[in-house]
Amino acid sequence: MKTILVTCAIIHFDEKVLAVQRSKSMKLPLKWEFAGGKIEKGESEIDCVKREVFEELNIHIKVNNRLTPVTHTYPDFKIKLIPFTADYISGDLKLKEHADAVLVEKQHLLDLDWAAADVPVVEELMAL
Ligand SMILES: Nc1nc2c([nH]c(=O)n2[C@H]2C[C@H](O)[C@@H](COP(=O)(O)OP(=O)(O)OP(=O)(O)O)O2)c(=O)[nH]1
């Protein structure tokens, strides 16, 4: 099975981080994730995560640290999820694709129903 490379951004707004919920019509419907998406051919990880966040949320971010990538096999595809911490810089948040968004304190992140690949990312984040 081919592995798709996906970046995501853990965007900090002061002490909280932004989680977004996939819509009913997307793969992994209604699961929570960090904004991001597939790396395009020739694109750097950082350019990808900035582009995806702007396309999905209409905001600009500053990318900070790369966390540990997670490889996960879903029933019909396999991904390598590459997470970055980031800070909100500018723009009015608009949900272009997602069903919902919440700002969550780090200690409450595991209350959400995450996409399976994100669980190790959330655990690493909570331990930082
Ligand atoms: N953006 C993002 N995707 C994630 C996370 N965790 C996780 O398993 N994924 C999966 C869901 C998607 O299948 C894939 C990201 O692809 P995408 O968002 O660009 O595309 P998609 O699946 O919605 O659309 P498509 O395959 O129909 O083109 O990675 C995450 O935290 N952020």
Backbone and ligand atoms as CSV (ligand in chain L), in Angstrom:
chain,resi,resn,atom,element,x,y,z
A,1,MET,N,N,0.856,-1.205,0.000
A,1,MET,CA,C,0.000,0.000,0.000
A,1,MET,C,C,0.889,1.252,0.000
A,2,LYS,N,N,0.553,2.200,-0.862
A,2,LYS,CA,C,1.348,3.426,-0.963
A,2,LYS,C,C,1.119,4.289,0.289
A,3,THR,N,N,2.182,4.924,0.760
A,3,THR,CA,C,2.045,5.807,1.922
A,3,THR,C,C,1.855,7.243,1.448
A,4,ILE,N,N,0.798,7.913,1.919
A,4,ILE,CA,C,0.644,9.331,1.568
A,4,ILE,C,C,1.283,10.185,2.665
A,5,LEU,N,N,1.960,11.234,2.223
A,5,LEU,CA,C,2.642,12.130,3.163
A,5,LEU,C,C,1.731,13.305,3.463
A,6,VAL,N,N,1.450,13.498,4.741
A,6,VAL,CA,C,0.497,14.528,5.165
A,6,VAL,C,C,1.157,15.378,6.254
A,7,THR,N,N,1.102,16.683,6.103
A,7,THR,CA,C,1.574,17.557,7.188
A,7,THR,C,C,0.365,18.068,7.965
A,8,CYS,N,N,0.600,18.425,9.224
A,8,CYS,CA,C,-0.471,19.088,9.981
A,8,CYS,C,C,0.136,20.079,10.959
A,9,ALA,N,N,-0.685,21.062,11.323
A,9,ALA,CA,C,-0.219,22.154,12.187
A,9,ALA,C,C,-0.993,22.172,13.486
A,10,ILE,N,N,-0.234,22.172,14.571
A,10,ILE,CA,C,-0.828,22.336,15.900
A,10,ILE,C,C,-0.723,23.826,16.189
A,11,ILE,N,N,-1.811,24.535,15.875
A,11,ILE,CA,C,-1.747,26.001,15.899
A,11,ILE,C,C,-2.122,26.505,17.291
A,12,HIS,N,N,-1.178,27.219,17.896
A,12,HIS,CA,C,-1.407,27.762,19.239
A,12,HIS,C,C,-2.024,29.155,19.145
A,13,PHE,N,N,-3.085,29.327,19.906
A,13,PHE,CA,C,-3.675,30.646,20.106
A,13,PHE,C,C,-3.531,30.864,21.618
A,14,ASP,N,N,-2.562,31.639,22.034
A,14,ASP,CA,C,-2.213,31.756,23.457
A,14,ASP,C,C,-1.997,30.353,24.041
A,15,GLU,N,N,-2.745,29.987,25.077
A,15,GLU,CA,C,-2.494,28.708,25.759
A,15,GLU,C,C,-3.286,27.539,25.143
A,16,LYS,N,N,-4.107,27.831,24.133
A,16,LYS,CA,C,-4.937,26.758,23.568
A,16,LYS,C,C,-4.474,26.383,22.163
A,17,VAL,N,N,-4.888,25.199,21.724
A,17,VAL,CA,C,-4.549,24.789,20.364
A,17,VAL,C,C,-5.827,24.500,19.573
A,18,LEU,N,N,-5.703,24.667,18.273
A,18,LEU,CA,C,-6.862,24.543,17.397
A,18,LEU,C,C,-7.007,23.119,16.869
A,19,ALA,N,N,-8.171,22.522,17.141
A,19,ALA,CA,C,-8.522,21.223,16.563
A,19,ALA,C,C,-9.682,21.459,15.600
A,20,VAL,N,N,-9.684,20.715,14.496
A,20,VAL,CA,C,-10.756,20.871,13.501
A,20,VAL,C,C,-11.397,19.516,13.237
A,21,GLN,N,N,-12.698,19.560,12.949
A,21,GLN,CA,C,-13.447,18.310,12.763
A,21,GLN,C,C,-13.723,18.074,11.288
A,22,ARG,N,N,-13.381,16.882,10.815
A,22,ARG,CA,C,-13.631,16.547,9.410
A,22,ARG,C,C,-15.136,16.493,9.164
A,23,SER,N,N,-15.543,16.839,7.967
A,23,SER,CA,C,-16.977,16.862,7.666
A,23,SER,C,C,-17.464,15.445,7.367
A,24,LYS,N,N,-18.791,15.304,7.325
A,24,LYS,CA,C,-19.408,13.990,7.088
A,24,LYS,C,C,-18.995,13.392,5.750
A,25,SER,N,N,-18.730,14.286,4.770
A,25,SER,CA,C,-18.453,13.796,3.416
A,25,SER,C,C,-16.978,13.490,3.174
A,26,MET,N,N,-16.104,13.817,4.129
A,26,MET,CA,C,-14.681,13.548,3.955
A,26,MET,C,C,-14.387,12.086,4.361
A,27,LYS,N,N,-13.167,11.646,4.008
A,27,LYS,CA,C,-12.681,10.390,4.601
A,27,LYS,C,C,-12.602,10.607,6.110
A,28,LEU,N,N,-12.648,9.566,6.894
A,28,LEU,CA,C,-12.611,9.672,8.363
A,28,LEU,C,C,-13.646,10.689,8.848
A,29,PRO,N,N,-14.919,10.501,8.474
A,29,PRO,CA,C,-15.942,11.495,8.778
A,29,PRO,C,C,-16.073,11.795,10.269
A,30,LEU,N,N,-16.168,13.085,10.557
A,30,LEU,CA,C,-16.400,13.635,11.909
A,30,LEU,C,C,-15.268,13.388,12.904
A,31,LYS,N,N,-14.164,12.850,12.417
A,31,LYS,CA,C,-12.996,12.712,13.303
A,31,LYS,C,C,-12.324,14.079,13.459
A,32,TRP,N,N,-11.679,14.264,14.589
A,32,TRP,CA,C,-10.933,15.496,14.837
A,32,TRP,C,C,-9.494,15.321,14.379
A,33,GLU,N,N,-8.914,16.423,13.914
A,33,GLU,CA,C,-7.557,16.393,13.382
A,33,GLU,C,C,-6.943,17.775,13.554
A,34,PHE,N,N,-5.688,17.912,13.124
A,34,PHE,CA,C,-5.060,19.213,13.015
A,34,PHE,C,C,-5.089,19.602,11.542
A,35,ALA,N,N,-5.324,20.879,11.277
A,35,ALA,CA,C,-5.410,21.332,9.889
A,35,ALA,C,C,-4.136,20.959,9.138
A,36,GLY,N,N,-4.287,20.619,7.884
A,36,GLY,CA,C,-3.126,20.228,7.078
A,36,GLY,C,C,-3.577,19.449,5.870
A,37,GLY,N,N,-2.649,18.746,5.251
A,37,GLY,CA,C,-3.035,17.947,4.092
A,37,GLY,C,C,-1.827,17.378,3.381
A,38,LYS,N,N,-2.085,16.852,2.209
A,38,LYS,CA,C,-1.072,16.092,1.479
A,38,LYS,C,C,0.010,16.995,0.885
A,39,ILE,N,N,1.238,16.511,0.953
A,39,ILE,CA,C,2.359,17.229,0.339
A,39,ILE,C,C,2.290,17.051,-1.173
A,40,GLU,N,N,2.396,18.172,-1.886
A,40,GLU,CA,C,2.390,18.098,-3.354
A,40,GLU,C,C,3.806,17.822,-3.843
A,41,LYS,N,N,3.878,17.358,-5.092
A,41,LYS,CA,C,5.173,17.026,-5.679
A,41,LYS,C,C,6.103,18.249,-5.644
A,42,GLY,N,N,7.310,18.074,-5.119
A,42,GLY,CA,C,8.289,19.150,-5.117
A,42,GLY,C,C,8.097,20.179,-4.015
A,43,GLU,N,N,7.085,19.990,-3.189
A,43,GLU,CA,C,6.775,20.973,-2.145
A,43,GLU,C,C,7.497,20.613,-0.841
A,44,SER,N,N,7.973,21.614,-0.111
A,44,SER,CA,C,8.581,21.314,1.193
A,44,SER,C,C,7.476,21.075,2.217
A,45,GLU,N,N,7.844,20.394,3.290
A,45,GLU,CA,C,6.865,20.135,4.361
A,45,GLU,C,C,6.295,21.447,4.897
A,46,ILE,N,N,7.170,22.413,5.104
A,46,ILE,CA,C,6.720,23.678,5.719
A,46,ILE,C,C,5.839,24.472,4.755
A,47,ASP,N,N,6.221,24.495,3.484
A,47,ASP,CA,C,5.348,25.182,2.511
A,47,ASP,C,C,3.987,24.493,2.455
A,48,CYS,N,N,3.996,23.173,2.533
A,48,CYS,CA,C,2.741,22.416,2.491
A,48,CYS,C,C,1.840,22.791,3.660
A,49,VAL,N,N,2.385,22.792,4.856
A,49,VAL,CA,C,1.521,23.008,6.016
A,49,VAL,C,C,0.972,24.438,6.004
A,50,LYS,N,N,1.796,25.395,5.601
A,50,LYS,CA,C,1.300,26.785,5.523
A,50,LYS,C,C,0.206,26.911,4.465
A,51,ARG,N,N,0.436,26.291,3.308
A,51,ARG,CA,C,-0.549,26.363,2.214
A,51,ARG,C,C,-1.867,25.720,2.638
A,52,GLU,N,N,-1.783,24.534,3.208
A,52,GLU,CA,C,-3.013,23.819,3.588
A,52,GLU,C,C,-3.797,24.587,4.652
A,53,VAL,N,N,-3.085,25.152,5.606
A,53,VAL,CA,C,-3.784,25.899,6.666
A,53,VAL,C,C,-4.482,27.120,6.053
A,54,PHE,N,N,-3.820,27.804,5.132
A,54,PHE,CA,C,-4.478,28.954,4.518
A,54,PHE,C,C,-5.685,28.502,3.691
A,55,GLU,N,N,-5.523,27.431,2.927
A,55,GLU,CA,C,-6.646,26.958,2.090
A,55,GLU,C,C,-7.837,26.506,2.947
A,56,GLU,N,N,-7.551,25.857,4.050
A,56,GLU,CA,C,-8.643,25.300,4.866
A,56,GLU,C,C,-9.236,26.293,5.846
A,57,LEU,N,N,-8.400,27.216,6.332
A,57,LEU,CA,C,-8.848,28.057,7.461
A,57,LEU,C,C,-8.726,29.559,7.207
A,58,ASN,N,N,-8.104,29.945,6.080
A,58,ASN,CA,C,-7.949,31.364,5.753
A,58,ASN,C,C,-7.054,32.124,6.742
A,59,ILE,N,N,-6.147,31.421,7.399
A,59,ILE,CA,C,-5.239,32.123,8.315
A,59,ILE,C,C,-3.782,31.835,7.960
A,60,HIS,N,N,-2.946,32.789,8.376
A,60,HIS,CA,C,-1.505,32.632,8.196
A,60,HIS,C,C,-0.893,32.202,9.529
A,61,ILE,N,N,0.078,31.303,9.434
A,61,ILE,CA,C,0.728,30.799,10.650
A,61,ILE,C,C,2.243,30.931,10.542
A,62,LYS,N,N,2.872,30.929,11.715
A,62,LYS,CA,C,4.335,30.814,11.798
A,62,LYS,C,C,4.604,29.372,12.239
A,63,VAL,N,N,5.393,28.660,11.455
A,63,VAL,CA,C,5.676,27.252,11.777
A,63,VAL,C,C,6.878,27.195,12.714
A,64,ASN,N,N,6.738,26.436,13.783
A,64,ASN,CA,C,7.814,26.351,14.782
A,64,ASN,C,C,8.529,25.007,14.717
A,65,ASN,N,N,8.162,24.050,15.558
A,65,ASN,CA,C,8.932,22.796,15.655
A,65,ASN,C,C,8.254,21.618,14.966
A,66,ARG,N,N,9.094,20.772,14.373
A,66,ARG,CA,C,8.606,19.521,13.792
A,66,ARG,C,C,8.549,18.489,14.920
A,67,LEU,N,N,7.397,17.893,15.131
A,67,LEU,CA,C,7.294,16.819,16.129
A,67,LEU,C,C,7.548,15.474,15.432
A,68,THR,N,N,7.343,14.386,16.152
A,68,THR,CA,C,7.674,13.068,15.610
A,68,THR,C,C,6.622,12.606,14.601
A,69,PRO,N,N,7.030,12.278,13.382
A,69,PRO,CA,C,6.065,11.780,12.404
A,69,PRO,C,C,5.443,10.453,12.855
A,70,VAL,N,N,4.203,10.244,12.461
A,70,VAL,CA,C,3.465,9.026,12.822
A,70,VAL,C,C,3.063,8.300,11.539
A,71,THR,N,N,3.410,7.029,11.450
A,71,THR,CA,C,2.935,6.236,10.321
A,71,THR,C,C,1.765,5.401,10.811
A,72,HIS,N,N,0.660,5.488,10.076
A,72,HIS,CA,C,-0.541,4.769,10.508
A,72,HIS,C,C,-1.225,4.137,9.291
A,73,THR,N,N,-1.680,2.904,9.462
A,73,THR,CA,C,-2.394,2.227,8.381
A,73,THR,C,C,-3.884,2.204,8.710
A,74,TYR,N,N,-4.664,2.916,7.910
A,74,TYR,CA,C,-6.124,2.849,7.999
A,74,TYR,C,C,-6.559,1.659,7.143
A,75,PRO,N,N,-7.844,1.246,7.231
A,75,PRO,CA,C,-8.261,0.081,6.442
A,75,PRO,C,C,-7.975,0.237,4.940
A,76,ASP,N,N,-8.111,1.429,4.387
A,76,ASP,CA,C,-7.937,1.553,2.932
A,76,ASP,C,C,-6.779,2.437,2.494
A,77,PHE,N,N,-6.014,2.987,3.413
A,77,PHE,CA,C,-4.823,3.752,3.015
A,77,PHE,C,C,-3.871,3.866,4.194
A,78,LYS,N,N,-2.643,4.294,3.853
A,78,LYS,CA,C,-1.588,4.399,4.872
A,78,LYS,C,C,-1.034,5.813,4.811
A,79,ILE,N,N,-0.822,6.435,5.950
A,79,ILE,CA,C,-0.263,7.790,5.914
A,79,ILE,C,C,0.965,7.902,6.807
A,80,LYS,N,N,1.817,8.871,6.427
A,80,LYS,CA,C,2.844,9.372,7.339
A,80,LYS,C,C,2.417,10.789,7.657
A,81,LEU,N,N,2.073,11.001,8.904
A,81,LEU,CA,C,1.582,12.305,9.357
A,81,LEU,C,C,2.741,13.058,10.008
A,82,ILE,N,N,3.044,14.232,9.466
A,82,ILE,CA,C,4.206,15.007,9.931
A,82,ILE,C,C,3.692,16.267,10.633
A,83,PRO,N,N,3.759,16.285,11.974
A,83,PRO,CA,C,3.169,17.400,12.710
A,83,PRO,C,C,4.167,18.532,13.005
A,84,PHE,N,N,3.660,19.737,12.975
A,84,PHE,CA,C,4.450,20.918,13.333
A,84,PHE,C,C,3.692,21.731,14.368
A,85,THR,N,N,4.412,22.255,15.341
A,85,THR,CA,C,3.775,23.266,16.183
A,85,THR,C,C,3.833,24.585,15.418
A,86,ALA,N,N,2.866,25.446,15.695
A,86,ALA,CA,C,2.768,26.701,14.943
A,86,ALA,C,C,2.059,27.740,15.794
A,87,ASP,N,N,2.252,28.993,15.417
A,87,ASP,CA,C,1.519,30.090,16.068
A,87,ASP,C,C,0.659,30.796,15.033
A,88,TYR,N,N,-0.511,31.201,15.466
A,88,TYR,CA,C,-1.398,32.027,14.634
A,88,TYR,C,C,-0.721,33.371,14.407
A,89,ILE,N,N,-0.734,33.837,13.171
A,89,ILE,CA,C,-0.209,35.179,12.894
A,89,ILE,C,C,-1.335,36.137,12.527
A,90,SER,N,N,-2.128,35.802,11.502
A,90,SER,CA,C,-3.117,36.780,11.022
A,90,SER,C,C,-4.215,36.097,10.219
A,91,GLY,N,N,-5.287,36.842,10.001
A,91,GLY,CA,C,-6.407,36.377,9.175
A,91,GLY,C,C,-7.610,36.024,10.037
A,92,ASP,N,N,-8.810,36.153,9.430
A,92,ASP,CA,C,-10.053,35.757,10.114
A,92,ASP,C,C,-10.282,34.287,9.849
A,93,LEU,N,N,-10.422,33.518,10.902
A,93,LEU,CA,C,-10.610,32.077,10.730
A,93,LEU,C,C,-11.953,31.781,10.062
A,94,LYS,N,N,-11.877,31.093,8.919
A,94,LYS,CA,C,-13.105,30.672,8.213
A,94,LYS,C,C,-12.947,29.197,7.897
A,95,LEU,N,N,-13.965,28.416,8.203
A,95,LEU,CA,C,-13.889,26.988,7.912
A,95,LEU,C,C,-14.301,26.745,6.468
A,96,LYS,N,N,-13.335,26.378,5.629
A,96,LYS,CA,C,-13.614,26.178,4.203
A,96,LYS,C,C,-14.017,24.734,3.911
A,97,GLU,N,N,-13.587,23.789,4.760
A,97,GLU,CA,C,-13.840,22.370,4.475
A,97,GLU,C,C,-14.361,21.616,5.683
A,98,HIS,N,N,-14.018,22.087,6.862
A,98,HIS,CA,C,-14.308,21.321,8.083
A,98,HIS,C,C,-15.696,21.620,8.629
A,99,ALA,N,N,-16.187,20.676,9.444
A,99,ALA,CA,C,-17.512,20.817,10.047
A,99,ALA,C,C,-17.471,21.728,11.265
A,100,ASP,N,N,-16.346,21.723,11.982
A,100,ASP,CA,C,-16.300,22.479,13.235
A,100,ASP,C,C,-14.840,22.723,13.618
A,101,ALA,N,N,-14.645,23.654,14.531
A,101,ALA,CA,C,-13.305,23.934,15.046
A,101,ALA,C,C,-13.447,24.310,16.512
A,102,VAL,N,N,-12.477,23.905,17.312
A,102,VAL,CA,C,-12.490,24.299,18.726
A,102,VAL,C,C,-11.067,24.634,19.170
A,103,LEU,N,N,-10.999,25.571,20.111
A,103,LEU,CA,C,-9.731,25.860,20.771
A,103,LEU,C,C,-9.747,25.090,22.085
A,104,VAL,N,N,-8.746,24.266,22.291
A,104,VAL,CA,C,-8.741,23.343,23.424
A,104,VAL,C,C,-7.480,23.539,24.257
A,105,GLU,N,N,-7.647,23.492,25.577
A,105,GLU,CA,C,-6.469,23.476,26.446
A,105,GLU,C,C,-5.795,22.124,26.267
A,106,LYS,N,N,-4.471,22.142,26.318
A,106,LYS,CA,C,-3.725,20.909,26.049
A,106,LYS,C,C,-4.222,19.718,26.879
A,107,GLN,N,N,-4.512,19.951,28.149
A,107,GLN,CA,C,-4.877,18.814,29.008
A,107,GLN,C,C,-6.226,18.203,28.664
A,108,HIS,N,N,-7.032,18.897,27.829
A,108,HIS,CA,C,-8.349,18.351,27.451
A,108,HIS,C,C,-8.384,17.769,26.037
A,109,LEU,N,N,-7.224,17.731,25.391
A,109,LEU,CA,C,-7.216,17.296,23.983
A,109,LEU,C,C,-7.724,15.874,23.789
A,110,LEU,N,N,-7.425,14.999,24.740
A,110,LEU,CA,C,-7.812,13.598,24.524
A,110,LEU,C,C,-9.316,13.360,24.700
A,111,ASP,N,N,-10.062,14.400,25.068
A,111,ASP,CA,C,-11.526,14.269,25.132
A,111,ASP,C,C,-12.147,14.185,23.731
A,112,LEU,N,N,-11.400,14.648,22.725
A,112,LEU,CA,C,-11.950,14.636,21.359
A,112,LEU,C,C,-11.751,13.261,20.713
A,113,ASP,N,N,-12.597,12.967,19.726
A,113,ASP,CA,C,-12.514,11.700,18.983
A,113,ASP,C,C,-11.577,11.892,17.781
A,114,TRP,N,N,-10.285,11.710,18.025
A,114,TRP,CA,C,-9.253,12.002,17.027
A,114,TRP,C,C,-9.184,10.944,15.926
A,115,ALA,N,N,-8.758,11.377,14.740
A,115,ALA,CA,C,-8.313,10.425,13.708
A,115,ALA,C,C,-7.197,9.601,14.352
A,116,ALA,N,N,-7.165,8.314,14.076
A,116,ALA,CA,C,-6.250,7.427,14.814
A,116,ALA,C,C,-4.787,7.863,14.706
A,117,ALA,N,N,-4.386,8.352,13.546
A,117,ALA,CA,C,-2.985,8.750,13.367
A,117,ALA,C,C,-2.593,9.901,14.286
A,118,ASP,N,N,-3.579,10.665,14.736
A,118,ASP,CA,C,-3.288,11.854,15.552
A,118,ASP,C,C,-3.069,11.539,17.025
A,119,VAL,N,N,-3.484,10.367,17.468
A,119,VAL,CA,C,-3.415,10.085,18.912
A,119,VAL,C,C,-1.971,10.170,19.436
A,120,PRO,N,N,-0.984,9.546,18.760
A,120,PRO,CA,C,0.397,9.697,19.246
A,120,PRO,C,C,0.889,11.144,19.189
A,121,VAL,N,N,0.392,11.914,18.231
A,121,VAL,CA,C,0.782,13.327,18.126
A,121,VAL,C,C,0.251,14.091,19.348
A,122,VAL,N,N,-1.005,13.844,19.674
A,122,VAL,CA,C,-1.611,14.507,20.836
A,122,VAL,C,C,-0.868,14.118,22.106
A,123,GLU,N,N,-0.502,12.844,22.213
A,123,GLU,CA,C,0.208,12.392,23.424
A,123,GLU,C,C,1.582,13.055,23.536
A,124,GLU,N,N,2.273,13.186,22.399
A,124,GLU,CA,C,3.579,13.859,22.443
A,124,GLU,C,C,3.404,15.318,22.843
A,125,LEU,N,N,2.408,15.956,22.265
A,125,LEU,CA,C,2.147,17.371,22.553
A,125,LEU,C,C,1.846,17.583,24.041
A,126,MET,N,N,1.034,16.693,24.600
A,126,MET,CA,C,0.638,16.848,26.002
A,126,MET,C,C,1.826,16.667,26.944
A,127,ALA,N,N,2.834,15.942,26.478
A,127,ALA,CA,C,4.011,15.683,27.321
A,127,ALA,C,C,5.078,16.771,27.174
A,128,LEU,N,N,4.894,17.707,26.264
A,128,LEU,CA,C,5.929,18.746,26.031
A,128,LEU,C,C,6.009,19.709,27.202
L,1,LIG,N1,N,-4.997,17.212,7.440
L,1,LIG,C1,C,-4.928,16.163,8.232
L,1,LIG,N2,N,-5.172,14.924,7.718
L,1,LIG,C2,C,-5.087,13.904,8.565
L,1,LIG,C3,C,-4.768,14.062,9.935
L,1,LIG,N3,N,-4.786,12.838,10.516
L,1,LIG,C4,C,-5.105,11.937,9.555
L,1,LIG,O1,O,-5.216,10.726,9.695
L,1,LIG,N4,N,-5.282,12.594,8.350
L,1,LIG,C5,C,-5.625,11.946,7.080
L,1,LIG,C6,C,-6.985,12.329,6.585
L,1,LIG,C7,C,-6.845,12.350,5.081
L,1,LIG,O2,O,-7.155,11.067,4.595
L,1,LIG,C8,C,-5.379,12.629,4.858
L,1,LIG,C9,C,-5.152,14.079,4.491
L,1,LIG,O3,O,-5.559,14.304,3.242
L,1,LIG,P1,P,-6.326,15.622,2.819
L,1,LIG,O4,O,-7.022,16.254,3.982
L,1,LIG,O5,O,-5.413,16.431,2.006
L,1,LIG,O6,O,-7.324,15.034,1.818
L,1,LIG,P2,P,-8.719,14.298,2.014
L,1,LIG,O7,O,-8.553,12.882,2.437
L,1,LIG,O8,O,-9.625,15.136,2.827
L,1,LIG,O9,O,-9.203,14.328,0.546
L,1,LIG,P3,P,-8.971,13.309,-0.606
L,1,LIG,O10,O,-8.146,12.157,-0.111
L,1,LIG,O11,O,-10.363,12.906,-0.938
L,1,LIG,O12,O,-8.299,14.092,-1.656
L,1,LIG,O13,O,-4.717,12.356,6.086
L,1,LIG,C10,C,-4.517,15.356,10.450
L,1,LIG,O14,O,-4.245,15.599,11.635
L,1,LIG,N5,N,-4.614,16.377,9.559
